[in-house]
Amino acid sequence: MQIDGYSLDAQKSRMKAFCEFNDYEISGEYEDAGKSGKSIEGRVAFNNMMEDIKSGKDDISLVLVFKLSRFGRNAADVLNSLQIM
């Protein structure tokens, strides 16, 4: 159970419903279960996502996260990642 009360399965379920409602195609899911959002270091899936974005894989046009804190809690990491995107 995540600290904010939403399990990873619940977060994914709500985001999938959001995508279906908005007719968004899901080209991939990136999940670092059990990893802290304090830093992007050691977050294999997050770094894979960033590499996929940089390489143009699947022509990714947006990234959906449940909450910004799920993306990252280190302001420098978040801003740097958003700038790359």
PyMOL Python script that loads the backbone (N, CA, C, O; Angstrom):
from pymol import cmd

cmd.read_pdbstr("""\
ATOM      1  N   MET A   1       0.856  -1.188   0.000  1.00  0.00           N
ATOM      2  CA  MET A   1       0.000   0.000   0.000  1.00  0.00           C
ATOM      3  C   MET A   1       0.891   1.237   0.000  1.00  0.00           C
ATOM      4  O   MET A   1       1.797   1.357   0.825  1.00  0.00           O
ATOM      5  N   GLN A   2       0.637   2.133  -0.905  1.00  0.00           N
ATOM      6  CA  GLN A   2       1.389   3.380  -0.954  1.00  0.00           C
ATOM      7  C   GLN A   2       0.977   4.247   0.229  1.00  0.00           C
ATOM      8  O   GLN A   2      -0.115   4.100   0.777  1.00  0.00           O
ATOM      9  N   ILE A   3       1.863   5.142   0.604  1.00  0.00           N
ATOM     10  CA  ILE A   3       1.625   5.972   1.785  1.00  0.00           C
ATOM     11  C   ILE A   3       0.410   6.882   1.624  1.00  0.00           C
ATOM     12  O   ILE A   3      -0.235   7.231   2.613  1.00  0.00           O
ATOM     13  N   ASP A   4       0.089   7.271   0.381  1.00  0.00           N
ATOM     14  CA  ASP A   4      -1.057   8.153   0.169  1.00  0.00           C
ATOM     15  C   ASP A   4      -2.371   7.381   0.067  1.00  0.00           C
ATOM     16  O   ASP A   4      -3.410   7.976  -0.219  1.00  0.00           O
ATOM     17  N   GLY A   5      -2.344   6.066   0.296  1.00  0.00           N
ATOM     18  CA  GLY A   5      -3.567   5.293   0.341  1.00  0.00           C
ATOM     19  C   GLY A   5      -3.957   4.609  -0.952  1.00  0.00           C
ATOM     20  O   GLY A   5      -5.015   3.984  -1.013  1.00  0.00           O
ATOM     21  N   TYR A   6      -3.140   4.705  -1.988  1.00  0.00           N
ATOM     22  CA  TYR A   6      -3.456   4.072  -3.256  1.00  0.00           C
ATOM     23  C   TYR A   6      -2.384   3.056  -3.608  1.00  0.00           C
ATOM     24  O   TYR A   6      -1.217   3.410  -3.776  1.00  0.00           O
ATOM     25  N   SER A   7      -2.777   1.795  -3.720  1.00  0.00           N
ATOM     26  CA  SER A   7      -1.834   0.760  -4.124  1.00  0.00           C
ATOM     27  C   SER A   7      -1.418   1.009  -5.571  1.00  0.00           C
ATOM     28  O   SER A   7      -2.073   1.760  -6.294  1.00  0.00           O
ATOM     29  N   LEU A   8      -0.324   0.374  -5.985  1.00  0.00           N
ATOM     30  CA  LEU A   8       0.109   0.512  -7.375  1.00  0.00           C
ATOM     31  C   LEU A   8      -0.976   0.028  -8.328  1.00  0.00           C
ATOM     32  O   LEU A   8      -1.194   0.636  -9.375  1.00  0.00           O
ATOM     33  N   ASP A   9      -1.655  -1.056  -7.978  1.00  0.00           N
ATOM     34  CA  ASP A   9      -2.735  -1.559  -8.829  1.00  0.00           C
ATOM     35  C   ASP A   9      -3.875  -0.551  -8.934  1.00  0.00           C
ATOM     36  O   ASP A   9      -4.434  -0.358 -10.013  1.00  0.00           O
ATOM     37  N   ALA A  10      -4.219   0.088  -7.830  1.00  0.00           N
ATOM     38  CA  ALA A  10      -5.287   1.092  -7.845  1.00  0.00           C
ATOM     39  C   ALA A  10      -4.877   2.298  -8.682  1.00  0.00           C
ATOM     40  O   ALA A  10      -5.691   2.839  -9.431  1.00  0.00           O
ATOM     41  N   GLN A  11      -3.623   2.722  -8.560  1.00  0.00           N
ATOM     42  CA  GLN A  11      -3.141   3.846  -9.367  1.00  0.00           C
ATOM     43  C   GLN A  11      -3.224   3.511 -10.856  1.00  0.00           C
ATOM     44  O   GLN A  11      -3.714   4.310 -11.653  1.00  0.00           O
ATOM     45  N   LYS A  12      -2.736   2.309 -11.227  1.00  0.00           N
ATOM     46  CA  LYS A  12      -2.765   1.899 -12.637  1.00  0.00           C
ATOM     47  C   LYS A  12      -4.196   1.789 -13.147  1.00  0.00           C
ATOM     48  O   LYS A  12      -4.487   2.189 -14.274  1.00  0.00           O
ATOM     49  N   SER A  13      -5.086   1.250 -12.327  1.00  0.00           N
ATOM     50  CA  SER A  13      -6.485   1.102 -12.729  1.00  0.00           C
ATOM     51  C   SER A  13      -7.126   2.459 -13.015  1.00  0.00           C
ATOM     52  O   SER A  13      -7.830   2.616 -14.012  1.00  0.00           O
ATOM     53  N   ARG A  14      -6.886   3.427 -12.152  1.00  0.00           N
ATOM     54  CA  ARG A  14      -7.469   4.761 -12.350  1.00  0.00           C
ATOM     55  C   ARG A  14      -6.874   5.450 -13.568  1.00  0.00           C
ATOM     56  O   ARG A  14      -7.584   6.140 -14.300  1.00  0.00           O
ATOM     57  N   MET A  15      -5.562   5.267 -13.794  1.00  0.00           N
ATOM     58  CA  MET A  15      -4.940   5.898 -14.964  1.00  0.00           C
ATOM     59  C   MET A  15      -5.412   5.238 -16.257  1.00  0.00           C
ATOM     60  O   MET A  15      -5.608   5.924 -17.261  1.00  0.00           O
ATOM     61  N   LYS A  16      -5.598   3.913 -16.247  1.00  0.00           N
ATOM     62  CA  LYS A  16      -6.114   3.227 -17.439  1.00  0.00           C
ATOM     63  C   LYS A  16      -7.531   3.696 -17.744  1.00  0.00           C
ATOM     64  O   LYS A  16      -7.874   3.907 -18.908  1.00  0.00           O
ATOM     65  N   ALA A  17      -8.350   3.861 -16.726  1.00  0.00           N
ATOM     66  CA  ALA A  17      -9.711   4.364 -16.923  1.00  0.00           C
ATOM     67  C   ALA A  17      -9.670   5.775 -17.510  1.00  0.00           C
ATOM     68  O   ALA A  17     -10.449   6.099 -18.407  1.00  0.00           O
ATOM     69  N   PHE A  18      -8.768   6.606 -17.010  1.00  0.00           N
ATOM     70  CA  PHE A  18      -8.608   7.968 -17.533  1.00  0.00           C
ATOM     71  C   PHE A  18      -8.231   7.924 -19.010  1.00  0.00           C
ATOM     72  O   PHE A  18      -8.774   8.682 -19.814  1.00  0.00           O
ATOM     73  N   CYS A  19      -7.303   7.039 -19.370  1.00  0.00           N
ATOM     74  CA  CYS A  19      -6.868   6.916 -20.761  1.00  0.00           C
ATOM     75  C   CYS A  19      -8.005   6.432 -21.650  1.00  0.00           C
ATOM     76  O   CYS A  19      -8.193   6.941 -22.755  1.00  0.00           O
ATOM     77  N   GLU A  20      -8.753   5.463 -21.178  1.00  0.00           N
ATOM     78  CA  GLU A  20      -9.889   4.969 -21.948  1.00  0.00           C
ATOM     79  C   GLU A  20     -10.914   6.070 -22.158  1.00  0.00           C
ATOM     80  O   GLU A  20     -11.425   6.239 -23.265  1.00  0.00           O
ATOM     81  N   PHE A  21     -11.218   6.819 -21.107  1.00  0.00           N
ATOM     82  CA  PHE A  21     -12.194   7.901 -21.189  1.00  0.00           C
ATOM     83  C   PHE A  21     -11.764   8.961 -22.203  1.00  0.00           C
ATOM     84  O   PHE A  21     -12.593   9.509 -22.930  1.00  0.00           O
ATOM     85  N   ASN A  22     -10.456   9.245 -22.245  1.00  0.00           N
ATOM     86  CA  ASN A  22      -9.932  10.289 -23.133  1.00  0.00           C
ATOM     87  C   ASN A  22      -9.419   9.745 -24.465  1.00  0.00           C
ATOM     88  O   ASN A  22      -8.852  10.487 -25.267  1.00  0.00           O
ATOM     89  N   ASP A  23      -9.622   8.447 -24.695  1.00  0.00           N
ATOM     90  CA  ASP A  23      -9.196   7.779 -25.925  1.00  0.00           C
ATOM     91  C   ASP A  23      -7.693   7.929 -26.152  1.00  0.00           C
ATOM     92  O   ASP A  23      -7.249   8.169 -27.276  1.00  0.00           O
ATOM     93  N   TYR A  24      -6.908   7.787 -25.073  1.00  0.00           N
ATOM     94  CA  TYR A  24      -5.447   7.804 -25.161  1.00  0.00           C
ATOM     95  C   TYR A  24      -4.948   6.380 -25.349  1.00  0.00           C
ATOM     96  O   TYR A  24      -5.423   5.460 -24.682  1.00  0.00           O
ATOM     97  N   GLU A  25      -4.004   6.196 -26.244  1.00  0.00           N
ATOM     98  CA  GLU A  25      -3.385   4.893 -26.437  1.00  0.00           C
ATOM     99  C   GLU A  25      -2.210   4.767 -25.473  1.00  0.00           C
ATOM    100  O   GLU A  25      -1.362   5.656 -25.407  1.00  0.00           O
ATOM    101  N   ILE A  26      -2.159   3.687 -24.741  1.00  0.00           N
ATOM    102  CA  ILE A  26      -1.059   3.444 -23.811  1.00  0.00           C
ATOM    103  C   ILE A  26       0.027   2.689 -24.567  1.00  0.00           C
ATOM    104  O   ILE A  26      -0.175   1.557 -25.006  1.00  0.00           O
ATOM    105  N   SER A  27       1.178   3.333 -24.710  1.00  0.00           N
ATOM    106  CA  SER A  27       2.261   2.684 -25.455  1.00  0.00           C
ATOM    107  C   SER A  27       3.238   1.970 -24.523  1.00  0.00           C
ATOM    108  O   SER A  27       4.064   1.179 -24.980  1.00  0.00           O
ATOM    109  N   GLY A  28       3.150   2.240 -23.236  1.00  0.00           N
ATOM    110  CA  GLY A  28       4.029   1.573 -22.295  1.00  0.00           C
ATOM    111  C   GLY A  28       3.699   1.955 -20.869  1.00  0.00           C
ATOM    112  O   GLY A  28       3.062   2.975 -20.605  1.00  0.00           O
ATOM    113  N   GLU A  29       4.144   1.115 -19.965  1.00  0.00           N
ATOM    114  CA  GLU A  29       4.008   1.393 -18.534  1.00  0.00           C
ATOM    115  C   GLU A  29       5.380   1.253 -17.905  1.00  0.00           C
ATOM    116  O   GLU A  29       6.133   0.333 -18.228  1.00  0.00           O
ATOM    117  N   TYR A  30       5.695   2.157 -17.018  1.00  0.00           N
ATOM    118  CA  TYR A  30       6.994   2.160 -16.351  1.00  0.00           C
ATOM    119  C   TYR A  30       6.726   2.200 -14.858  1.00  0.00           C
ATOM    120  O   TYR A  30       6.129   3.149 -14.351  1.00  0.00           O
ATOM    121  N   GLU A  31       7.164   1.177 -14.164  1.00  0.00           N
ATOM    122  CA  GLU A  31       6.856   1.045 -12.741  1.00  0.00           C
ATOM    123  C   GLU A  31       8.103   0.642 -11.973  1.00  0.00           C
ATOM    124  O   GLU A  31       8.712  -0.392 -12.246  1.00  0.00           O
ATOM    125  N   ASP A  32       8.471   1.466 -11.020  1.00  0.00           N
ATOM    126  CA  ASP A  32       9.589   1.156 -10.122  1.00  0.00           C
ATOM    127  C   ASP A  32       9.004   0.820  -8.754  1.00  0.00           C
ATOM    128  O   ASP A  32       9.142   1.590  -7.804  1.00  0.00           O
ATOM    129  N   ALA A  33       8.353  -0.330  -8.666  1.00  0.00           N
ATOM    130  CA  ALA A  33       7.702  -0.743  -7.421  1.00  0.00           C
ATOM    131  C   ALA A  33       8.718  -0.816  -6.284  1.00  0.00           C
ATOM    132  O   ALA A  33       9.785  -1.416  -6.413  1.00  0.00           O
ATOM    133  N   GLY A  34       8.360  -0.195  -5.186  1.00  0.00           N
ATOM    134  CA  GLY A  34       9.201  -0.263  -4.005  1.00  0.00           C
ATOM    135  C   GLY A  34      10.369   0.705  -4.003  1.00  0.00           C
ATOM    136  O   GLY A  34      11.132   0.743  -3.038  1.00  0.00           O
ATOM    137  N   LYS A  35      10.528   1.492  -5.063  1.00  0.00           N
ATOM    138  CA  LYS A  35      11.629   2.463  -5.130  1.00  0.00           C
ATOM    139  C   LYS A  35      11.122   3.834  -4.703  1.00  0.00           C
ATOM    140  O   LYS A  35       9.998   4.220  -5.022  1.00  0.00           O
ATOM    141  N   SER A  36      11.940   4.544  -3.999  1.00  0.00           N
ATOM    142  CA  SER A  36      11.608   5.886  -3.551  1.00  0.00           C
ATOM    143  C   SER A  36      11.692   6.871  -4.709  1.00  0.00           C
ATOM    144  O   SER A  36      12.515   6.716  -5.611  1.00  0.00           O
ATOM    145  N   GLY A  37      10.839   7.875  -4.674  1.00  0.00           N
ATOM    146  CA  GLY A  37      10.887   8.945  -5.661  1.00  0.00           C
ATOM    147  C   GLY A  37      11.837  10.066  -5.267  1.00  0.00           C
ATOM    148  O   GLY A  37      11.856  11.114  -5.911  1.00  0.00           O
ATOM    149  N   LYS A  38      12.630   9.857  -4.212  1.00  0.00           N
ATOM    150  CA  LYS A  38      13.556  10.896  -3.761  1.00  0.00           C
ATOM    151  C   LYS A  38      14.601  11.231  -4.799  1.00  0.00           C
ATOM    152  O   LYS A  38      15.080  12.364  -4.861  1.00  0.00           O
ATOM    153  N   SER A  39      14.962  10.248  -5.621  1.00  0.00           N
ATOM    154  CA  SER A  39      15.993  10.449  -6.631  1.00  0.00           C
ATOM    155  C   SER A  39      15.700   9.538  -7.815  1.00  0.00           C
ATOM    156  O   SER A  39      15.084   8.484  -7.650  1.00  0.00           O
ATOM    157  N   ILE A  40      16.137   9.938  -9.009  1.00  0.00           N
ATOM    158  CA  ILE A  40      15.956   9.072 -10.176  1.00  0.00           C
ATOM    159  C   ILE A  40      17.032   7.990 -10.224  1.00  0.00           C
ATOM    160  O   ILE A  40      16.921   7.032 -10.989  1.00  0.00           O
ATOM    161  N   GLU A  41      18.070   8.143  -9.409  1.00  0.00           N
ATOM    162  CA  GLU A  41      19.121   7.120  -9.355  1.00  0.00           C
ATOM    163  C   GLU A  41      18.540   5.819  -8.818  1.00  0.00           C
ATOM    164  O   GLU A  41      17.834   5.814  -7.810  1.00  0.00           O
ATOM    165  N   GLY A  42      18.840   4.724  -9.493  1.00  0.00           N
ATOM    166  CA  GLY A  42      18.371   3.421  -9.070  1.00  0.00           C
ATOM    167  C   GLY A  42      16.955   3.099  -9.504  1.00  0.00           C
ATOM    168  O   GLY A  42      16.450   2.016  -9.206  1.00  0.00           O
ATOM    169  N   ARG A  43      16.301   4.024 -10.206  1.00  0.00           N
ATOM    170  CA  ARG A  43      14.941   3.785 -10.706  1.00  0.00           C
ATOM    171  C   ARG A  43      15.051   3.337 -12.158  1.00  0.00           C
ATOM    172  O   ARG A  43      14.994   4.151 -13.080  1.00  0.00           O
ATOM    173  N   VAL A  44      15.207   2.047 -12.343  1.00  0.00           N
ATOM    174  CA  VAL A  44      15.463   1.468 -13.659  1.00  0.00           C
ATOM    175  C   VAL A  44      14.342   1.799 -14.643  1.00  0.00           C
ATOM    176  O   VAL A  44      14.611   2.240 -15.760  1.00  0.00           O
ATOM    177  N   ALA A  45      13.098   1.591 -14.240  1.00  0.00           N
ATOM    178  CA  ALA A  45      11.980   1.837 -15.150  1.00  0.00           C
ATOM    179  C   ALA A  45      11.874   3.312 -15.515  1.00  0.00           C
ATOM    180  O   ALA A  45      11.604   3.647 -16.668  1.00  0.00           O
ATOM    181  N   PHE A  46      12.083   4.198 -14.542  1.00  0.00           N
ATOM    182  CA  PHE A  46      12.045   5.636 -14.830  1.00  0.00           C
ATOM    183  C   PHE A  46      13.106   5.993 -15.860  1.00  0.00           C
ATOM    184  O   PHE A  46      12.831   6.713 -16.820  1.00  0.00           O
ATOM    185  N   ASN A  47      14.304   5.494 -15.663  1.00  0.00           N
ATOM    186  CA  ASN A  47      15.385   5.799 -16.598  1.00  0.00           C
ATOM    187  C   ASN A  47      15.143   5.163 -17.962  1.00  0.00           C
ATOM    188  O   ASN A  47      15.528   5.740 -18.979  1.00  0.00           O
ATOM    189  N   ASN A  48      14.509   3.978 -18.009  1.00  0.00           N
ATOM    190  CA  ASN A  48      14.128   3.382 -19.289  1.00  0.00           C
ATOM    191  C   ASN A  48      13.111   4.268 -20.004  1.00  0.00           C
ATOM    192  O   ASN A  48      13.192   4.459 -21.217  1.00  0.00           O
ATOM    193  N   MET A  49      12.147   4.812 -19.244  1.00  0.00           N
ATOM    194  CA  MET A  49      11.155   5.713 -19.816  1.00  0.00           C
ATOM    195  C   MET A  49      11.839   6.930 -20.429  1.00  0.00           C
ATOM    196  O   MET A  49      11.519   7.332 -21.547  1.00  0.00           O
ATOM    197  N   MET A  50      12.772   7.507 -19.699  1.00  0.00           N
ATOM    198  CA  MET A  50      13.459   8.696 -20.213  1.00  0.00           C
ATOM    199  C   MET A  50      14.243   8.359 -21.476  1.00  0.00           C
ATOM    200  O   MET A  50      14.267   9.156 -22.414  1.00  0.00           O
ATOM    201  N   GLU A  51      14.877   7.204 -21.515  1.00  0.00           N
ATOM    202  CA  GLU A  51      15.609   6.777 -22.721  1.00  0.00           C
ATOM    203  C   GLU A  51      14.650   6.575 -23.889  1.00  0.00           C
ATOM    204  O   GLU A  51      14.961   6.953 -25.019  1.00  0.00           O
ATOM    205  N   ASP A  52      13.484   5.982 -23.628  1.00  0.00           N
ATOM    206  CA  ASP A  52      12.491   5.795 -24.688  1.00  0.00           C
ATOM    207  C   ASP A  52      12.012   7.131 -25.235  1.00  0.00           C
ATOM    208  O   ASP A  52      11.816   7.277 -26.441  1.00  0.00           O
ATOM    209  N   ILE A  53      11.826   8.098 -24.357  1.00  0.00           N
ATOM    210  CA  ILE A  53      11.402   9.435 -24.784  1.00  0.00           C
ATOM    211  C   ILE A  53      12.492  10.084 -25.633  1.00  0.00           C
ATOM    212  O   ILE A  53      12.215  10.612 -26.710  1.00  0.00           O
ATOM    213  N   LYS A  54      13.729  10.041 -25.144  1.00  0.00           N
ATOM    214  CA  LYS A  54      14.841  10.658 -25.879  1.00  0.00           C
ATOM    215  C   LYS A  54      15.044  10.019 -27.252  1.00  0.00           C
ATOM    216  O   LYS A  54      15.382  10.709 -28.214  1.00  0.00           O
ATOM    217  N   SER A  55      14.839   8.711 -27.344  1.00  0.00           N
ATOM    218  CA  SER A  55      15.074   8.005 -28.604  1.00  0.00           C
ATOM    219  C   SER A  55      13.893   8.113 -29.571  1.00  0.00           C
ATOM    220  O   SER A  55      14.016   7.764 -30.745  1.00  0.00           O
ATOM    221  N   GLY A  56      12.760   8.594 -29.080  1.00  0.00           N
ATOM    222  CA  GLY A  56      11.580   8.704 -29.932  1.00  0.00           C
ATOM    223  C   GLY A  56      10.796   7.411 -30.055  1.00  0.00           C
ATOM    224  O   GLY A  56       9.920   7.296 -30.913  1.00  0.00           O
ATOM    225  N   LYS A  57      11.099   6.444 -29.214  1.00  0.00           N
ATOM    226  CA  LYS A  57      10.398   5.155 -29.257  1.00  0.00           C
ATOM    227  C   LYS A  57       8.894   5.364 -29.099  1.00  0.00           C
ATOM    228  O   LYS A  57       8.443   6.109 -28.229  1.00  0.00           O
ATOM    229  N   ASP A  58       8.135   4.698 -29.950  1.00  0.00           N
ATOM    230  CA  ASP A  58       6.664   4.719 -29.902  1.00  0.00           C
ATOM    231  C   ASP A  58       6.066   6.112 -30.069  1.00  0.00           C
ATOM    232  O   ASP A  58       4.876   6.305 -29.822  1.00  0.00           O
ATOM    233  N   ASP A  59       6.874   7.081 -30.484  1.00  0.00           N
ATOM    234  CA  ASP A  59       6.375   8.436 -30.728  1.00  0.00           C
ATOM    235  C   ASP A  59       5.576   8.960 -29.527  1.00  0.00           C
ATOM    236  O   ASP A  59       4.467   9.473 -29.682  1.00  0.00           O
ATOM    237  N   ILE A  60       6.150   8.826 -28.344  1.00  0.00           N
ATOM    238  CA  ILE A  60       5.480   9.218 -27.097  1.00  0.00           C
ATOM    239  C   ILE A  60       5.175  10.717 -27.120  1.00  0.00           C
ATOM    240  O   ILE A  60       6.061  11.538 -27.358  1.00  0.00           O
ATOM    241  N   SER A  61       3.911  11.060 -26.869  1.00  0.00           N
ATOM    242  CA  SER A  61       3.513  12.463 -26.887  1.00  0.00           C
ATOM    243  C   SER A  61       3.147  12.994 -25.500  1.00  0.00           C
ATOM    244  O   SER A  61       3.047  14.207 -25.312  1.00  0.00           O
ATOM    245  N   LEU A  62       2.946  12.103 -24.531  1.00  0.00           N
ATOM    246  CA  LEU A  62       2.693  12.557 -23.169  1.00  0.00           C
ATOM    247  C   LEU A  62       3.008  11.442 -22.195  1.00  0.00           C
ATOM    248  O   LEU A  62       3.048  10.264 -22.550  1.00  0.00           O
ATOM    249  N   VAL A  63       3.229  11.847 -20.965  1.00  0.00           N
ATOM    250  CA  VAL A  63       3.468  10.906 -19.870  1.00  0.00           C
ATOM    251  C   VAL A  63       2.424  11.216 -18.802  1.00  0.00           C
ATOM    252  O   VAL A  63       2.284  12.354 -18.356  1.00  0.00           O
ATOM    253  N   LEU A  64       1.711  10.195 -18.414  1.00  0.00           N
ATOM    254  CA  LEU A  64       0.664  10.344 -17.412  1.00  0.00           C
ATOM    255  C   LEU A  64       1.154   9.748 -16.103  1.00  0.00           C
ATOM    256  O   LEU A  64       1.613   8.607 -16.067  1.00  0.00           O
ATOM    257  N   VAL A  65       1.056  10.511 -15.043  1.00  0.00           N
ATOM    258  CA  VAL A  65       1.409  10.021 -13.713  1.00  0.00           C
ATOM    259  C   VAL A  65       0.224  10.238 -12.784  1.00  0.00           C
ATOM    260  O   VAL A  65      -0.577  11.153 -12.979  1.00  0.00           O
ATOM    261  N   PHE A  66       0.126   9.394 -11.784  1.00  0.00           N
ATOM    262  CA  PHE A  66      -0.993   9.485 -10.845  1.00  0.00           C
ATOM    263  C   PHE A  66      -0.925  10.783 -10.046  1.00  0.00           C
ATOM    264  O   PHE A  66      -1.924  11.484  -9.889  1.00  0.00           O
ATOM    265  N   LYS A  67       0.262  11.085  -9.549  1.00  0.00           N
ATOM    266  CA  LYS A  67       0.529  12.324  -8.823  1.00  0.00           C
ATOM    267  C   LYS A  67       1.968  12.712  -9.136  1.00  0.00           C
ATOM    268  O   LYS A  67       2.793  11.849  -9.434  1.00  0.00           O
ATOM    269  N   LEU A  68       2.270  13.986  -9.070  1.00  0.00           N
ATOM    270  CA  LEU A  68       3.630  14.440  -9.348  1.00  0.00           C
ATOM    271  C   LEU A  68       4.639  13.749  -8.438  1.00  0.00           C
ATOM    272  O   LEU A  68       5.766  13.484  -8.855  1.00  0.00           O
ATOM    273  N   SER A  69       4.251  13.458  -7.209  1.00  0.00           N
ATOM    274  CA  SER A  69       5.174  12.788  -6.286  1.00  0.00           C
ATOM    275  C   SER A  69       5.504  11.375  -6.742  1.00  0.00           C
ATOM    276  O   SER A  69       6.517  10.815  -6.324  1.00  0.00           O
ATOM    277  N   ARG A  70       4.662  10.783  -7.598  1.00  0.00           N
ATOM    278  CA  ARG A  70       4.947   9.463  -8.160  1.00  0.00           C
ATOM    279  C   ARG A  70       6.019   9.583  -9.244  1.00  0.00           C
ATOM    280  O   ARG A  70       6.754   8.629  -9.499  1.00  0.00           O
ATOM    281  N   PHE A  71       6.110  10.745  -9.877  1.00  0.00           N
ATOM    282  CA  PHE A  71       7.127  11.010 -10.895  1.00  0.00           C
ATOM    283  C   PHE A  71       8.474  11.246 -10.229  1.00  0.00           C
ATOM    284  O   PHE A  71       9.495  10.702 -10.649  1.00  0.00           O
ATOM    285  N   GLY A  72       8.461  12.056  -9.197  1.00  0.00           N
ATOM    286  CA  GLY A  72       9.680  12.329  -8.456  1.00  0.00           C
ATOM    287  C   GLY A  72       9.439  13.352  -7.370  1.00  0.00           C
ATOM    288  O   GLY A  72       8.543  14.190  -7.480  1.00  0.00           O
ATOM    289  N   ARG A  73      10.234  13.283  -6.330  1.00  0.00           N
ATOM    290  CA  ARG A  73      10.103  14.239  -5.235  1.00  0.00           C
ATOM    291  C   ARG A  73      11.306  15.152  -5.121  1.00  0.00           C
ATOM    292  O   ARG A  73      11.325  16.056  -4.285  1.00  0.00           O
ATOM    293  N   ASN A  74      12.302  14.928  -5.945  1.00  0.00           N
ATOM    294  CA  ASN A  74      13.470  15.795  -5.969  1.00  0.00           C
ATOM    295  C   ASN A  74      13.232  16.840  -7.058  1.00  0.00           C
ATOM    296  O   ASN A  74      13.168  16.506  -8.241  1.00  0.00           O
ATOM    297  N   ALA A  75      13.103  18.099  -6.657  1.00  0.00           N
ATOM    298  CA  ALA A  75      12.745  19.162  -7.603  1.00  0.00           C
ATOM    299  C   ALA A  75      13.728  19.252  -8.765  1.00  0.00           C
ATOM    300  O   ALA A  75      13.318  19.458  -9.908  1.00  0.00           O
ATOM    301  N   ALA A  76      15.004  19.101  -8.489  1.00  0.00           N
ATOM    302  CA  ALA A  76      16.000  19.182  -9.562  1.00  0.00           C
ATOM    303  C   ALA A  76      15.818  18.044 -10.563  1.00  0.00           C
ATOM    304  O   ALA A  76      15.895  18.266 -11.771  1.00  0.00           O
ATOM    305  N   ASP A  77      15.578  16.827 -10.073  1.00  0.00           N
ATOM    306  CA  ASP A  77      15.332  15.688 -10.961  1.00  0.00           C
ATOM    307  C   ASP A  77      14.086  15.905 -11.803  1.00  0.00           C
ATOM    308  O   ASP A  77      14.094  15.657 -13.008  1.00  0.00           O
ATOM    309  N   VAL A  78      13.011  16.371 -11.166  1.00  0.00           N
ATOM    310  CA  VAL A  78      11.756  16.600 -11.883  1.00  0.00           C
ATOM    311  C   VAL A  78      11.949  17.649 -12.968  1.00  0.00           C
ATOM    312  O   VAL A  78      11.560  17.429 -14.115  1.00  0.00           O
ATOM    313  N   LEU A  79      12.544  18.786 -12.622  1.00  0.00           N
ATOM    314  CA  LEU A  79      12.727  19.852 -13.602  1.00  0.00           C
ATOM    315  C   LEU A  79      13.657  19.423 -14.738  1.00  0.00           C
ATOM    316  O   LEU A  79      13.394  19.738 -15.899  1.00  0.00           O
ATOM    317  N   ASN A  80      14.716  18.724 -14.426  1.00  0.00           N
ATOM    318  CA  ASN A  80      15.632  18.248 -15.458  1.00  0.00           C
ATOM    319  C   ASN A  80      14.920  17.268 -16.382  1.00  0.00           C
ATOM    320  O   ASN A  80      15.071  17.348 -17.601  1.00  0.00           O
ATOM    321  N   SER A  81      14.155  16.355 -15.824  1.00  0.00           N
ATOM    322  CA  SER A  81      13.421  15.381 -16.624  1.00  0.00           C
ATOM    323  C   SER A  81      12.397  16.054 -17.526  1.00  0.00           C
ATOM    324  O   SER A  81      12.261  15.700 -18.697  1.00  0.00           O
ATOM    325  N   LEU A  82      11.682  17.021 -16.976  1.00  0.00           N
ATOM    326  CA  LEU A  82      10.684  17.749 -17.777  1.00  0.00           C
ATOM    327  C   LEU A  82      11.342  18.542 -18.901  1.00  0.00           C
ATOM    328  O   LEU A  82      10.790  18.642 -19.997  1.00  0.00           O
ATOM    329  N   GLN A  83      12.507  19.101 -18.637  1.00  0.00           N
ATOM    330  CA  GLN A  83      13.224  19.835 -19.676  1.00  0.00           C
ATOM    331  C   GLN A  83      13.637  18.889 -20.799  1.00  0.00           C
ATOM    332  O   GLN A  83      13.552  19.256 -21.971  1.00  0.00           O
ATOM    333  N   ILE A  84      14.075  17.703 -20.470  1.00  0.00           N
ATOM    334  CA  ILE A  84      14.440  16.705 -21.489  1.00  0.00           C
ATOM    335  C   ILE A  84      13.231  16.311 -22.310  1.00  0.00           C
ATOM    336  O   ILE A  84      13.318  16.137 -23.526  1.00  0.00           O
ATOM    337  N   MET A  85      12.097  16.171 -21.632  1.00  0.00           N
ATOM    338  CA  MET A  85      10.865  15.785 -22.330  1.00  0.00           C
ATOM    339  C   MET A  85      10.465  16.843 -23.331  1.00  0.00           C
ATOM    340  O   MET A  85       9.452  16.694 -24.015  1.00  0.00           O
TER     341      MET A  85
END
""", "prot")
cmd.dss("prot")
cmd.show_as("cartoon", "prot")
cmd.util.cbc("prot")
cmd.orient("prot")
